Amino acid sequence: MGRIWKSVVLGCLVLAGSLAIVHSSGVAEYPDVFSHKDISIEPNQVIERLLVAGANATVSGTVKDGIVLIDGNLRLMREARIQGSIVVLGGHVMRQTGSQVDGYVIHVPPQGFPLLKIVIGWLFLIAGLSLILLPLVLWLLFSLSKRFSVYEKAKKWLFTVQDRWPILYIALTLGLSCSMLLLFSILAWETMFRHAMGVFDNTFIWLVRYFANPTLDHIMIAISTLGYGFSYAVIVTTSFVALAVYRRWLELGGLALSFAGGAVLNFVLKNLFERTRPDAFHLVTAAGYSFPSGHAMVSLCFYGMLAFLLARNAQTWPWRYFVGVITMLLVVAIGISRIYLGVHYPSDVVAGYSAGTMWLLFVISLLMWWEHEREEKMEK
């Protein structure tokens, strides 16, 4: 059985690397541009998309995928070729004869007050609500489905599958793990080799730092310690001691493997890619390389596994929903804190989440296999 597991893991690694290379081959490398200062796109310059916040833009070149500009004016020169659409909020659009726009133009003139804070506020509100409401919507849909007869039939069929072929659940979890490995491979390729994540990194850093102040600095430092620091050490120690006291040895082994394996994998990946940390500002000191984020990866591995153990032993769905949402918010907050503190790029954090999810799902599938083996031995 050990050889089978090794073969499966090796096959997933080869498949993920191959698909990432195929996905990226033949893609034209036009850069994305984000700016919060006045910017000019020159006549012979070709970019993918342009995002400008609180500044003016002059375009004489080619934009492949459109323009978004907030609280500023856009000037299109006669050589400008915009193959996408244009959205200008709180500014004017000035076009010279000969400029070409293939898509639509949405234009909201200045309103006497900055629209930028409103847009950013809505973005944060939507992001926060989605983290809370999406699991709630799924839970409500699940609750409503209980009223239909097909629910009982599906439930009976799933339990039958679980009893007869428990390996299918393990294979499904392992398959999800492989999909996250593929996602990490694509992110690594786009970030480290194609350098295509610049606009995402710069835009997200600017958004996260937009409301920066001394009070928020202290809050972000405190949140960051939940991913690595004294607070994190207390939570980890308490969790291991609690599982040992209740003699949940397999679950203790799964949590330990997720925790330690995530740390080791993070160390290996950092030294494999050797990406330097951002140098614009540092509110805290951080050693080592940047890609992927260790706080994001290790916290997802540990808190994700802990949430899995708590949720599956919960008796009610509201409690499972509560555990899932709290864990999700905590892990996301830790990742955002690292961006806010200036020690990671957003792409580092996303890569940490994808690699962490891959390892977490692999360990969950391994734990399910251990429990399956134990049940078979007990039956004999």
Backbone hydrogen bonds, N-H to C=O, Kabsch-Sander energy under -0.5 kcal/mol:
donor,donor_aa,acceptor,acceptor_aa,energy
5,W,1,M,-2.1
6,K,2,G,-2.2
7,S,3,R,-2.4
8,V,4,I,-2.5
9,V,5,W,-2.5
10,L,6,K,-2.6
11,G,7,S,-2.5
12,C,8,V,-2.2
13,L,9,V,-2.1
14,V,10,L,-2.3
15,L,11,G,-2.6
16,A,12,C,-2.7
17,G,13,L,-2.3
18,S,14,V,-2.4
19,L,15,L,-2.7
20,A,16,A,-2.1
21,I,17,G,-1.9
22,V,18,S,-2.5
23,H,19,L,-2.8
24,S,20,A,-1.5
25,S,21,I,-1.3
27,V,24,S,-1.2
28,A,26,G,-0.5
30,Y,28,A,-1.3
33,V,49,R,-2.3
35,S,51,L,-2.1
39,I,56,N,-2.1
41,I,58,T,-3.0
42,E,40,S,-0.7
45,Q,42,E,-1.8
47,I,62,T,-2.5
48,E,31,P,-3.0
50,L,66,G,-1.9
51,L,33,V,-2.7
52,V,68,V,-2.3
53,A,35,S,-2.1
54,G,70,I,-3.1
55,A,70,I,-0.6
57,A,73,N,-2.5
58,T,39,I,-2.1
59,V,75,R,-2.9
60,S,41,I,-2.9
60,S,58,T,-0.5
61,G,41,I,-0.7
62,T,45,Q,-2.5
63,V,81,R,-2.6
64,K,47,I,-2.7
64,K,62,T,-0.5
65,D,48,E,-3.6
67,I,85,S,-2.4
68,V,50,L,-2.5
69,L,87,V,-2.9
70,I,52,V,-2.2
71,D,89,L,-3.6
74,L,92,H,-3.0
75,R,57,A,-2.7
76,L,74,L,-0.5
76,L,94,M,-3.3
77,M,59,V,-2.7
77,M,75,R,-0.6
80,A,77,M,-1.9
81,R,61,G,-2.3
82,I,100,Q,-3.3
83,Q,63,V,-2.7
83,Q,81,R,-0.7
84,G,63,V,-0.5
86,I,104,Y,-2.6
87,V,67,I,-2.5
88,V,106,I,-2.9
89,L,69,L,-2.8
90,G,88,V,-0.5
90,G,108,V,-2.4
91,G,108,V,-1.6
94,M,74,L,-3.0
94,M,92,H,-0.5
95,R,93,V,-0.5
96,Q,76,L,-2.5
99,S,96,Q,-1.9
100,Q,80,A,-2.3
102,D,82,I,-3.0
103,G,84,G,-2.1
106,I,86,I,-3.1
107,H,105,V,-0.5
108,V,88,V,-2.9
111,Q,113,F,-0.6
119,V,115,L,-2.6
120,I,116,L,-2.7
121,G,117,K,-2.6
122,W,118,I,-2.4
123,L,119,V,-2.2
124,F,120,I,-2.5
125,L,121,G,-2.3
126,I,122,W,-2.9
127,A,123,L,-2.4
128,G,124,F,-2.6
129,L,125,L,-2.7
130,S,126,I,-2.3
131,L,127,A,-1.6
132,I,128,G,-1.1
133,L,129,L,-4.2
134,L,130,S,-1.6
136,L,132,I,-1.1
137,V,133,L,-3.1
138,L,134,L,-2.2
139,W,135,P,-2.3
140,L,136,L,-2.6
141,L,137,V,-2.5
142,F,138,L,-2.2
143,S,139,W,-2.4
144,L,140,L,-2.7
145,S,141,L,-1.9
146,K,142,F,-0.7
146,K,143,S,-0.8
147,R,144,L,-1.6
148,F,145,S,-1.5
151,Y,148,F,-1.3
152,E,148,F,-0.7
153,K,149,S,-1.6
154,A,150,V,-2.6
155,K,151,Y,-2.7
156,K,152,E,-2.4
157,W,153,K,-2.3
158,L,154,A,-2.5
159,F,155,K,-2.2
160,T,156,K,-1.8
161,V,157,W,-2.3
162,Q,158,L,-2.5
163,D,159,F,-2.1
164,R,160,T,-2.5
165,W,161,V,-2.9
168,L,165,W,-1.9
169,Y,166,P,-0.7
170,I,166,P,-1.2
171,A,167,I,-2.7
172,L,168,L,-2.5
173,T,169,Y,-2.2
174,L,170,I,-2.4
175,G,171,A,-2.4
176,L,172,L,-2.1
177,S,173,T,-1.9
178,C,174,L,-2.1
179,S,175,G,-1.8
180,M,176,L,-1.7
181,L,177,S,-1.7
182,L,178,C,-2.1
183,L,179,S,-2.0
184,F,180,M,-2.4
185,S,181,L,-2.2
186,I,182,L,-2.2
187,L,183,L,-2.5
188,A,184,F,-2.8
189,W,185,S,-2.2
190,E,186,I,-2.9
191,T,187,L,-2.4
192,M,188,A,-2.7
193,F,188,A,-0.6
193,F,189,W,-1.5
194,R,189,W,-2.3
196,A,190,E,-3.2
201,D,197,M,-2.7
202,N,198,G,-3.0
203,T,199,V,-2.4
204,F,200,F,-2.3
205,I,201,D,-2.5
206,W,202,N,-2.1
207,L,203,T,-2.3
208,V,204,F,-2.8
209,R,205,I,-2.3
210,Y,206,W,-0.6
210,Y,207,L,-0.8
212,A,209,R,-1.6
217,D,213,N,-2.2
218,H,214,P,-1.8
219,I,215,T,-1.8
220,M,216,L,-2.6
221,I,217,D,-2.1
222,A,218,H,-2.1
223,I,219,I,-2.4
224,S,220,M,-2.4
225,T,221,I,-1.4
226,L,222,A,-0.5
226,L,223,I,-1.4
227,G,224,S,-1.7
228,Y,224,S,-1.0
232,Y,225,T,-1.4
233,A,229,G,-2.4
234,V,230,F,-2.2
235,I,231,S,-2.1
236,V,232,Y,-2.7
237,T,233,A,-2.5
238,T,234,V,-2.5
239,S,235,I,-2.2
240,F,236,V,-2.2
241,V,237,T,-2.4
242,A,238,T,-2.4
243,L,239,S,-2.0
244,A,240,F,-2.1
245,V,241,V,-2.6
246,Y,242,A,-1.9
247,R,244,A,-1.1
248,R,243,L,-2.6
249,W,247,R,-1.3
252,L,248,R,-2.4
253,G,249,W,-2.5
254,G,250,L,-2.4
255,L,251,E,-2.5
256,A,252,L,-2.5
257,L,253,G,-2.5
258,S,254,G,-2.4
259,F,255,L,-2.5
260,A,256,A,-3.0
261,G,257,L,-2.3
262,G,258,S,-1.5
263,A,259,F,-1.5
264,V,260,A,-2.4
265,L,261,G,-2.9
266,N,262,G,-2.2
267,F,263,A,-2.0
268,V,264,V,-2.3
269,L,265,L,-2.6
270,K,266,N,-2.6
271,N,267,F,-1.9
272,L,268,V,-1.2
273,F,269,L,-2.2
274,E,270,K,-2.7
283,L,341,L,-2.6
284,V,341,L,-0.7
290,S,275,R,-3.4
293,S,348,D,-2.1
297,M,293,S,-2.2
298,V,294,G,-2.9
299,S,295,H,-2.0
300,L,296,A,-1.6
301,C,297,M,-2.2
302,F,298,V,-2.7
303,Y,299,S,-2.4
304,G,299,S,-0.5
304,G,300,L,-1.7
305,M,301,C,-1.5
306,L,302,F,-2.5
307,A,303,Y,-2.5
308,F,304,G,-2.0
309,L,305,M,-2.2
310,L,306,L,-2.2
311,A,307,A,-3.0
312,R,308,F,-2.1
313,N,309,L,-0.8
314,A,311,A,-1.0
320,R,316,T,-1.4
321,Y,317,W,-2.9
322,F,318,P,-2.5
323,V,319,W,-2.5
324,G,320,R,-2.5
325,V,321,Y,-2.7
326,I,322,F,-2.4
327,T,323,V,-2.2
328,M,324,G,-2.4
329,L,325,V,-2.8
330,L,326,I,-2.3
331,V,327,T,-2.5
332,V,328,M,-2.4
333,A,329,L,-2.5
334,I,330,L,-2.1
335,G,331,V,-2.0
336,I,332,V,-2.6
337,S,333,A,-2.3
338,R,334,I,-1.4
339,I,335,G,-1.3
340,Y,336,I,-2.8
341,L,337,S,-2.3
342,G,339,I,-1.3
343,V,338,R,-1.7
344,H,338,R,-0.9
348,D,345,Y,-0.7
349,V,345,Y,-1.5
350,V,346,P,-2.5
351,A,347,S,-2.2
352,G,348,D,-2.2
353,Y,349,V,-2.3
354,S,350,V,-2.4
355,A,351,A,-2.6
356,G,352,G,-2.5
357,T,353,Y,-2.8
358,M,354,S,-2.0
359,W,355,A,-2.2
360,L,356,G,-2.8
361,L,357,T,-2.7
362,F,358,M,-1.8
363,V,359,W,-2.4
364,I,360,L,-2.4
365,S,361,L,-2.4
366,L,362,F,-2.0
367,L,363,V,-2.8
368,M,364,I,-2.5
369,W,365,S,-1.7
370,W,366,L,-2.4
371,E,367,L,-2.5
372,H,368,M,-1.9
373,E,369,W,-2.6
374,R,370,W,-2.3
375,E,371,E,-2.2
376,E,372,H,-2.0
377,K,373,E,-2.0
378,M,374,R,-2.2
379,E,375,E,-1.9
380,K,376,E,-1.3
